[in-house]
């Protein structure tokens, strides 16, 4: 694909496919060093018990490039309000970065930004370096409407 317009069309078609298939879930992807993963996942579990997060969460068992990943799911990637709410809950727990502000003392992630990926992108194999040259994620915590922490 050479044109951004072509990519936009493909993204829209993927969204339509997700709706038709009922595959609307997505997840925030948060990376942690091996010495941080246990504490980070404990915080996620606590937030899940408190009803602060989305529909589910999981963590990697083995690091990749010396980082573990925690996935925190939401039910519908199109519901930007809920996606943002979950991001802000992660920020409140010190698991996702604040933008343009000093990080709170409870912040433990090495990431400057976290990303959000639809499950459909995972199912159809849209990863970094995919042949369609599509970004593998649809939202970033440090961009646009997701910058604001409330």
URLIN-V242299 format. One record per helix or strand of 3 or more residues. SS is the DSSP state (H for helix, E for strand). FROM is the first residue (numbers start at 1). LEN is the number of residues. If there is no record, write none. Layout:
SS|FROM|LEN / SS|FROM|LEN
//
This chain:
H|4|18 / E|26|8 / H|37|13 / E|56|4 / E|67|8 / H|80|13 / E|115|4 / H|119|5 / H|144|3
//
